[in-house]
Amino acid sequence: MKADLPRGLYVITDPVLCATLGLSASVSAALAGGAVTVQYRDKSSDRARRDREAATLASICREHGAVFIVNDDADLALRSGAHGVHLGRDDTIVDQARDLLGPDRLIGVSCYDSIERAHEAVAAGCDYVAFGSAYPSPSKPAAVRAPISLYREAVAGISVPVVAIGGITPQNAAPLIDAGCRALAVISGVFGGEDPTFAATQYARLFSGRGCGIR
């Protein structure tokens, strides 16, 4: 049975930021702090290492009852036993990913600041859409911006969960949750400090008691 994208903190790995503790330890720490979804993001061409890391993270996420997503690579998602794949502008199209992964895995799509792209992705069969950058992002400083009004419009008019990404901190996250975003996707806010568990806790606690507008 296909997993639902859970409501809460969605962390995205970074090879550099996760290097100090190590990838597995960083992800385990974030999960201990309350992260509910993990996306493995590695753009390198080292297939053997990526296979090992993805399989390890898939196992860790299963132990924590968390959803595990692979960035860009539907083949790797299938090989590692991930719950799904997340696709960007230049990645495999939704139809091709669905043909490979079958009906029971999640497909997420980055929609940047485009409602039109989101509607097209939903029509093609995706399971969630992500918009951003919500705020200026240290990970992608040149990213287009998605205003709060776009998140509200998406939640009201799109039938799948909406994820916010980009520059989100515990201090600026509340408007996105109140707009109805199912999840907040975070990279440096969790993995950029010395204590991913504490950082994740600060995000996870924001979802407690905030139900307004959640789809």
N, C-alpha and C positions, 0 to 999 in steps of 0.2 A: 504494500500500500504506500502511496506517495506521502512523504512527510509534508506537513504544512510549514511555511516559513514562520518561525516563532516570533512573538512580540518581544522586543528587547534589544540588547546589544549585539551587534554583528561586527566581529573583528576581522580585519584583513591583514594577513601576514606581510612582512617586508623583510627581505633577506638581510639587509643592513641593520635595521632596528632590532631584529630578533637575534642578531649574532652574539650579543654579549651574554645572554642567558642560554642561548641555543634555541633553535626553533621549537622543539618539542616542549622544553621547559617553559618557554614564553607562552605558548598556546595553553599548556596546562594551567599556568598561573592566571591567564585571562579567564579561562573557564571556571577556575576556583573563585574568581571575583564576580561571576555572574553572567559572563558572555553566553549566549545561547546559539549563536551561529558563528562558524569559522570559515573564512574563505582563504584558501591557499593560493597565493599569488607569487609566481616566480617565472620571469621571462627568459631565463637562461635556456641554453640548448642541451644541457646535460640531462638527457632522458633518464639514465640510470639513477642519478641522484634524485631527480624529481619524482620518479616512481617510488623510491624508498621513502622519501619525505611524505608524499601524499598518502601512502599506505599507512605510515605511522600515525599521521594526524587523523586519518579516518578511524583508526582504532581508538585513539585518545578521545575523539568526539563521541564515539559509540559508548565508551565507558562513562562519559558525563551526560549522556542523553542529549547531546547537542547535534545540530545539523552541520554537515560538512559539505562545503561547496568548493569546486575547483575553478579558478579563473581561466577563461579563454579556451581551455583544452578539453573538449568533450571526450576524446579518446582516453585521456588521463583520468577523467572523472569515472569513466566506465571501468578502467583497469584497477583503480584504487578502491572501488566500492563506495564512492562518494554519493551523497544524496542528490547531487546535481552539479550544474555548471553555470557560470555567470559569463555572459557574452557582452563585449564592447562593440564599438562602431566597426572595427576592422576584423572582427572575429567571425567564426562560423555563424551562418544564419540560423534562425530558430528552427525552421523546417528540417534542416540537415541535422542539427543537434538532436531533435526529437526522433528522427529516424534512427539515429545511432543509439540513443539512450533509452528509447521506449517510453511508455506512458507513465511510468512510476517514479521518474526522477524529476527534480525541479530544474527549471530553466529560468534564470534571471537575466534581465537585459538592462544595460546602461542607456538611459535616455537623455542624459545631460540636462538641457533646458527645453526639451521638445516634447510637448504633449502629443503632437502628431506621431512622432516615433513611438511613443508609448502605446497609442491606439493600434498602430501597425503591429507592434510586438505582441499585444494581447490577441489581436485577430489571428496572428500566426501560431498562437498556442503557448505563449510564455506564462510563467507562474507568478512572477513578481517583476516590478520595474523599479529602477533606481534613478533618482535625479540628483544632480549636483554639478558644481560645488555649492553647497548651501551657504557657506561662508568662505572667506579667503583660506586656502588650504596650503599648509607647509609642504605636503607631499606632492601637490600639483598646483604650483602657484599660478600657472597660466590657464587653468581650467575655467570654462564658462561658468557663470553664476546662475543659480536657480533660486528665485525669490520665494519667500514663504507663501505668497499668493499662488504660485504654481503648485506647491504641495497640496494646498487646500483644493485647488481645481482638480488635481489628479485624484485625490481621495474621493471627491464627490462624483467624479465622472468615469473612473476606471474600476473595473470589476476585480482586479487582483491587488495584492498588498503593495504598498508604496514604501520604498526605502530612501532615506536621506543619507547623503555622503558629502564630505568635504568640509574641513575646518571645524567640525563639531566638537565642542567642549562641554563639560558638565554645566558650565555657566550659560551657554547659549543654546542648549538643546531643548529647553522646555517648549518654545514656540513650535518646533517641529513635531514634538510628541502631541501637543495640543491640536496641531493641524491634522492629525490622524495618521502620521507615519507609523507603519508597523514596526520598523526597525531603524536603528541608527548605525550606520557603517563607519567604523573608526579604524585608523591605522596608527598614526603617531600619538594620538591622544592616549592610547593604551600601551603601545610598544615603544614609544619614544622616551619613556622614563625608566627609573630604576626598579619600580614595583608595579608590574602589570596587574597583579591581583588587586591592589589598592585602587589603581586607576579604573579598572573594570567595575569595581564596586560603586564608584562615584557615578558612573553612567547607569548601571543596572538599577540603582535605587530610584532613579528619576521616573521609572515606569510604574513604581508602586503608587496606586491610588489615582493614576492619570488614565482615565478611560475615555474621555471625551473625544468623539470623532473617530475612534479606532474601528477599522473595518475587520 
